[in-house]
Amino acid sequence: MWDVHVPRRVQDLRNKVRLARRGLAQQPGAGSEPSLAAIATHTHLTEDEVRDGLKSIDGFSALSLDAGLLASGDDDAFSLADALGAPEAAYEVVTDRKAAKAGLKHLPERERTILYLRFFEDMTQSQIAAHFGISQMHVSRLIHTSCQRVRDEATRDEQPDEDAQAA
C-alpha cells in the first residue's frame, strides 16, 4: 500500500523505472547509477516520464515530520517540520482591513480623520483633541462609537438581515 494516493499511471512508471534501474545497474561495465537517458531508452519512455517515475519511487512510504534529514553538504540535521512554511500573519491584517473598509466609508470625514490620526499617525487622544479644538473625553467617545460602527458594518454580513426577517 502507498502512504499517499499516487495515480495509476505514475505507479506504472515507477515500476518500469525501478526495474530498468536495477537491470541497467547489474549490466557489466555499468556505473553505479544509470543515467536518465539510459533509463528512458531502455524503457521506451520519455525523460519526463522517467523523472515522474523516479520521483514516485520515494513516495511509496512517507517520512515522519520529525524525521531527521541532512542538508546537502551540511552536517546539521533538520526535520521535515522545519522545512514547512508557517501561516502568514499579514493575511489576517489584509482580511481585517478589507472587512473594515466598508464601515470606514460610511463614517463622517471628521470621524475617519480621528481614527486615522489615532491608529495610523499614533497621536494621543489629547493631541487629537487639541487638533480639532474639542475635549479629550469627546475624542474618546468618538473613537469608541466610530470603532463600534465599523465593527457593526464588518459583522453585518454574519448577522441575519433584519429587512428579510420583517418581510
Wavefront OBJ file of the C-alpha trace (Angstrom):
o trace
v 0.000 0.000 0.000
v 1.122 3.529 -0.766
v 1.120 6.046 2.086
v -0.224 8.716 -0.264
v -2.504 8.423 -3.276
v -0.443 8.083 -6.433
v -2.193 7.898 -9.817
v -2.073 4.510 -11.511
v -0.093 5.919 -14.445
v 2.652 7.126 -12.084
v 2.670 3.801 -10.226
v 3.247 2.034 -13.555
v 6.044 4.469 -14.411
v 7.601 3.797 -11.012
v 7.621 0.049 -11.630
v 9.140 0.360 -15.107
v 11.817 2.808 -13.939
v 12.667 0.754 -10.838
v 13.100 -2.441 -12.882
v 15.129 -0.619 -15.558
v 17.454 0.914 -12.956
v 18.018 -2.463 -11.367
v 18.623 -4.157 -14.740
v 20.960 -1.446 -16.052
v 22.961 -1.316 -12.798
v 23.596 -5.090 -12.993
v 24.956 -4.981 -16.548
v 28.721 -5.463 -16.869
v 30.591 -2.152 -17.048
v 27.610 -0.170 -15.803
v 28.203 2.769 -13.497
v 26.737 2.979 -10.031
v 23.594 4.760 -11.246
v 22.227 4.639 -14.817
v 21.589 7.996 -16.473
v 18.166 9.419 -17.127
v 18.670 8.997 -20.869
v 19.749 5.352 -20.456
v 16.640 4.537 -18.434
v 14.436 6.326 -20.980
v 15.987 4.384 -23.851
v 15.732 1.070 -22.008
v 12.057 1.580 -21.051
v 10.935 3.392 -24.231
v 9.704 6.274 -22.078
v 10.356 9.998 -22.366
v 12.796 11.588 -19.942
v 9.896 13.457 -18.304
v 8.113 10.149 -17.692
v 11.317 8.711 -16.218
v 11.580 11.759 -13.910
v 7.992 11.185 -12.741
v 8.794 7.533 -12.101
v 11.947 8.426 -10.156
v 10.062 10.926 -8.022
v 7.411 8.363 -7.178
v 9.969 5.762 -6.052
v 10.449 7.712 -2.827
v 6.698 8.233 -2.440
v 5.895 4.624 -1.613
v 6.372 5.276 2.082
v 6.035 8.591 3.875
v 8.505 10.003 6.356
v 7.509 11.357 9.731
v 7.616 15.137 10.017
v 10.017 14.563 12.908
v 12.419 12.510 10.772
v 15.917 13.952 10.818
v 17.357 14.965 7.471
v 20.769 16.236 6.439
v 21.068 19.251 4.175
v 23.251 18.621 1.133
v 26.870 19.398 2.015
v 25.919 20.219 5.582
v 26.354 18.224 8.770
v 23.491 19.935 10.598
v 20.381 17.762 10.682
v 16.917 19.250 10.477
v 13.440 17.758 10.443
v 10.844 17.874 7.694
v 8.712 20.008 10.001
v 11.491 22.621 9.932
v 11.070 22.867 6.161
v 7.324 23.545 6.323
v 6.013 27.060 5.981
v 4.123 28.911 8.671
v 0.865 30.828 8.429
v 1.473 34.351 7.196
v 0.377 36.840 9.860
v -0.146 39.552 7.242
v -3.095 37.613 5.771
v -5.186 38.426 8.833
v -4.274 42.100 8.518
v -5.428 42.113 4.892
v -8.684 40.387 5.848
v -9.299 42.807 8.732
v -8.609 45.860 6.564
v -10.935 44.592 3.871
v -13.687 43.992 6.440
v -13.245 47.485 7.953
v -13.158 49.303 4.616
v -16.938 49.410 4.074
v -17.594 50.644 7.612
v -14.991 53.374 7.289
v -16.642 54.639 4.083
v -19.885 55.232 5.983
v -18.276 57.350 8.701
v -18.277 61.145 8.500
v -14.967 62.649 7.328
v -14.092 64.005 10.799
v -14.513 60.582 12.437
v -12.413 58.904 9.717
v -9.715 61.526 10.269
v -9.781 60.969 14.034
v -9.379 57.201 13.565
v -6.558 57.776 11.068
v -4.719 60.118 13.439
v -5.155 57.726 16.362
v -4.323 54.409 14.713
v -2.062 55.332 11.805
v -0.354 58.520 12.997
v -0.191 57.226 16.605
v -1.445 60.509 18.050
v -2.818 60.512 21.581
v -6.410 61.435 22.282
v -5.199 64.697 23.841
v -3.229 65.604 20.714
v -6.247 64.846 18.519
v -8.465 66.911 20.825
v -6.098 69.884 20.531
v -6.022 69.461 16.731
v -9.840 69.665 16.471
v -10.434 72.050 19.387
v -12.566 69.560 21.329
v -12.148 67.767 24.654
v -10.158 64.570 25.087
v -13.299 62.926 26.506
v -15.197 63.803 23.305
v -12.388 62.276 21.212
v -12.569 59.129 23.346
v -16.332 58.856 22.753
v -15.946 59.475 19.011
v -13.268 56.792 18.730
v -15.408 54.329 20.670
v -18.587 54.948 18.649
v -16.715 55.040 15.335
v -14.997 51.726 16.054
v -18.345 50.236 17.088
v -19.951 51.398 13.826
v -17.087 49.968 11.755
v -17.283 46.689 13.703
v -21.064 46.515 13.203
v -20.661 47.110 9.464
v -17.930 44.456 9.205
v -20.005 41.843 11.027
v -23.323 42.820 9.436
v -22.970 40.091 6.779
v -22.716 37.495 9.529
v -25.980 38.627 11.164
v -29.419 37.808 9.718
v -30.831 40.573 7.546
v -33.440 42.473 9.626
v -35.348 43.556 6.496
v -35.665 39.936 5.380
v -36.977 38.934 8.813
v -39.595 41.703 8.810
v -40.927 40.654 5.399
l 1 2 3 4 5 6 7 8 9 10 11 12 13 14 15 16 17 18 19 20 21 22 23 24 25 26 27 28 29 30 31 32 33 34 35 36 37 38 39 40 41 42 43 44 45 46 47 48 49 50 51 52 53 54 55 56 57 58 59 60 61 62 63 64 65 66 67 68 69 70 71 72 73 74 75 76 77 78 79 80 81 82 83 84 85 86 87 88 89 90 91 92 93 94 95 96 97 98 99 100 101 102 103 104 105 106 107 108 109 110 111 112 113 114 115 116 117 118 119 120 121 122 123 124 125 126 127 128 129 130 131 132 133 134 135 136 137 138 139 140 141 142 143 144 145 146 147 148 149 150 151 152 153 154 155 156 157 158 159 160 161 162 163 164 165 166 167
